[in-house]
Amino acid sequence: MSKLLYEQLLNSGDLRGIDGVDMVVKMIDSQAEFDILFSCLKSRNRLIVMRTADAIEKITKQNPQYLEKHKVDILQFCSIVQNKELKWHLAQLVTRIMMDNAEFRYVCNILEKWATDTDESKICRVNALQSLFELYSTHRKNPENLIQMMNHIEDEDIPSLNARIRHLKNKLMKAQ
């Protein structure tokens, strides 16, 4: 497939929809095709970037290995991303790549900023919290900092964030 075809399929409707995403997901069955799709994240068209990120997230639930080749790009995107839709997906994608200790700290710092920034979208903040939880669990890190951060965020009394925090705290309690 070509990058142009993916962009055409993903470039319809508005930012509220997922037009073309499921079709593109079904078309990707190799690393080479995934790599072409991944290149669409560098589009100047916000709609294409958002839909590409959505497709990548769906594809890598079953094939996280496709991301390994793009780890450097993903980490760079995390440091420069402006649009909230890409942040939502990056927060989830970073949990699917292998990281050394320095990369782990780098990603956690970014996710902590997103989770605690009251100017961020609530979806971004929820996804950042979920990803921090997953990263702490995967890397067997002491969750004390995460718990303190969640306690602080709970004080904001935002229903979507508090619901996720309750869920994560329950999981932490069951794991102990």
N, C-alpha and C positions, 0 to 999 in steps of 0.2 A: 504494500500500500504506500501511498505517498503522503507527505506532510500536508500538501494542499487538500487532499481528500478528507483527511481528519479535520482540518480547519473548516472546510465547507460544512461537514456534518455537525460540527459543534457550534457554528456561528449562526444560530437562528433563535428567535424569541428574545427573551430578556433575562436579566440576572436572577430572576426568581425561579426559572425553570431549569430542567436538565435535558432539554432537547438534544438528541443525538448521542447522549452519553452511553446509554445501554447498547446502542448499535455499535459504537466504537469499541466498547468493552468486549463484545462478542467477536470482534474482528482481530483482536490481539491474541496470538497464540505462539509467539516466539520473542526472544530477547530483541531481535532485529526490529520487529514491528513495534515493540514497546519503546525502543530507543527513538524511533521516528516520532511516536506519539509524545514522548517526553520532551522532545525538542519544541513542541508546541507551547510549552510553559514559558518560552522566551518571546512569545508573541506580544505585540503592543496592544492587542485587542483583549481587554479585560474579560469579556465574555468567553473567548476561546481559552484563556488561561484558567478561568474558574472551572469550566467544563472539563478541560484537560486534567486538572488536578483531581476533580471528582472521579473521572475515569481511572486515573492512576491509582487513586485510593481503593477503588473497587477491585481493580485487577490485582493489586498487591496484597489484598487480603488472602488470596489463594497462592500468589506467586511473589512473596516478598524478595526473593533472590533477584528479581528484575531491577530492584532499586540499588543494589550494591555498586554497580558500575556508575551510578549517578550520585553517590554519597557526597562528594565534594560540592556538586551543584545544589543539592538539597540543603546542605549546611550554609552555603552562600546565600541561597534564597532566604533562609531564616534570618539572616542578618540584614537583608536589604528590603524585604517584602513590605509593601505599603497597603495593598488591598486586602481587606478583611477576609474575602472568600478564599484567597490563597493561604492565608494564615490558618484558617480552619483546617484545611487539608494538610498543610505542612506539620501542624501540631500532631496529627495522626500518623503521618508518614515517617517522622523521625523515630518512632518506636519500632519501625520495621528494618532499620539498618543497624549493622554491627558498628559499635563505637569503642574506641579506646577510652581510657580514663579522662584524658584532656577533652575529647569530643563530647563525652558524657557530661562533664561539668559545663562546657560551652552550651550545649543544648538545654540542660536544666536551667541555666541562667536565663536563656531566652524565654523558655516556657514559664519560668517564674515571673518574668516581667510581663508577659502576656496575661497570665492568670491574675496578677494583682493590679494591673492597670485598669482603672475604672473607665478610661476612655475607649478601651477595646470593646468589641462586640461581645455580647454574652455567649454566643456560640464559640467564639475564639477562646474565651476564658474557660468555659466548660471543657472544651477539647484539650486545652493546655493542662488543666487539672488532671483530667483522665490520663493524659500522656505522661505526666510527671509520676502519677501513681504506678503506671505500667513500667516506666523506666526504673523507678526505685525498686519495684518488685523483681524485675528481670536482673538488675545489677546487685540485688541483695544489699541495698543501702538502708541505713537506719532511717525510718520515716519521720523522725521527730521534727525535722525542719518542715516537712510537708504538712504534718499535723498542725504545727504552729501557723503556717501560712493559711491553711484551711480555716482554722479558728478565727483568724483575722478577717478573712473574706466573709465568713458567716455573719460577722457583725454588720455587714452592708445590708443584710436582709433582702437579698435578691432571690426569688423563688427558684429559678432555674439553677443557679449556682448552689444554693443550699440543698436542693434535691440531690445534685451530684455529690456534694460533700457528704451528705448522710449515707449515700450508697457506698462511697469510698471508705468512709470510717467503719461501716459495717463489715466491709471486706477485710479491713485491717484487723478488726476485732476477731473475726473468724480465723484469721491466719495466725493469731497469737496462741 
